[in-house]
Amino acid sequence: MSNHKNTAEIILDTAQYMVQEVGFNGFSYAHIAEKVGIRTASIHYHFPNKEDLGEALITRYHKHSMSAIAQIDIETQNNLEKLRKFILIFDGPVQDYCTCLSVMLSTELATLSAKVRDRLAQFFTTNLTWLERVLDQGRREGHINFEGAADVQAHKFLASLQGAQLLARSFRDRSRFEVIAEGLIAGLT
């Protein structure tokens, strides 16, 4: 790990990896301490309890997601290409047979604090709002074709990517994700 990262960031990086591997309830501060090479007291200093850690994780993840989406908007005006780039964000964790942090947290929703659940809902809302806008603009410009409302299509698109991650992870087979992702794009052209 590079020296320019502070301890809190290193803890968050490690915790995110662990959530994506074993889920939020699948690790303790002792696991993080062992992996990072610090004492659990150091983790408690930055994140007094696991709820604080969960909230920091999803807040940071949401911020990174918004930056990635903003970057896509800067890089291309073509809405179908924007969707392809969005898919690449979801493809990243699949390389290691993981899922996005948001997918893993969703599977443990019942055990998460209200704050973490609210932050997770905000994360999904941001993604769905962006997808709806891209789909709607793409249809108006003639690059994208689909039946029905853009918000319904946005939900189907996001749910398909999340499900594709879970299938790729379950089968330890990246092609499961790829075939679904390709099908999503093909279904819009």
Secondary structure, DSSP 8 states (H G I E B T S, - for coil): --TTS-HHHHHHHHHHHHHHHH-GGG--HHHHHHHHTS-HHHHHHH-SSHHHHHHHHHHHHHHHHHHHHHHHHHH---HHHHHHHHHHHHHHHHTTT---HHHHHHHTGGGS-HHHHHHHHHHHHHHHHHHHHHHHHHHHHTS---SS-HHHHHHHHHHHHHHHHHHHHHHT-HHHHHHHHHHHHHTT-
